[in-house]
Amino acid sequence: MVLAGKVQAETLIRAPADKFHEMFWKRPHHISNVSPQNIQKCHLHEGDWGSLGSVIVWNYAIDGNSFVAKQIVEAIDEKNKSITFKVIEGDILKEHKSFKILLQVIPKGDFTLVHWTFEYEKLNKDIPAPLKELGFLIHLSEHIDDHLVQA
């Protein structure tokens, strides 16, 4: 019985890759201002914004239900515009033994490709793949894009 999994999704946005990457790298606490219906709060629990090893707490809503996730910034690759977050506490760990979120932002001419990957291990085989959560991040990416293009 395989409990480990990986799901991926991507969306094409108009905002510059550097600006989008910076929102998750150095300014995630601004995302609640950009998309308050999705992110109610984002605060720094430990460390410094934009630093490896920092711990960030997210309060978010999917389909009207509120959730919390505490994540550690596990990797930052400025050159490749990628960030890896490891969930260390929160609602997602009620169904998963481990859960990582990888974001990579790739310039594509006049557009930017936002690529999200979840790597996880479920607690049991009856738990569905986290596709709703992945869709949430695609939707959130589009909100951030709208904000950055208007700014």
C-alpha positions, 0 to 999 in steps of 0.5 A: 500500500503506497501512502506517499504521493506527489501532485502538481499544478501550474498556472500562467500569470502576467506578473513578473516572476521576480515580483510573484516569487518575492510575495512568498519569499519575503512578503507572505504577510502581505498576501492576506491584504491581497486575498483576504477571502483566502488568507485571513492571516499570515504571521512570522512565528520564528526567524525573519521574513525571507530567511531559511529556517523561518517559521510561518503560520498561515490562517486560510479558508477553503470552501468556507472552512478555516484552517491553520498551517505552521510551516518552516522555510526549508529551502530558498533558491533565488536563482531558480525562483523556488521555495520549499515549505515543510508543514510542521503543524496544522490541519493538513497533518491530521491526514498526513504524516508529512507534507511539503509545498514546493513553489517554482516561478518560471519566466516565460517571455511576457508571462510567468509560469507558477508551478506548485508541487505537493509531496506528502505521505498520507496517514492511511489509504482512504485519504484522498490526494490533496487536490482541493488544496492544490486548486486553492493555491492556483486560485490564490496565485491568480489573485496575487497576479491580479494584484501585482499587475494592477500595482 
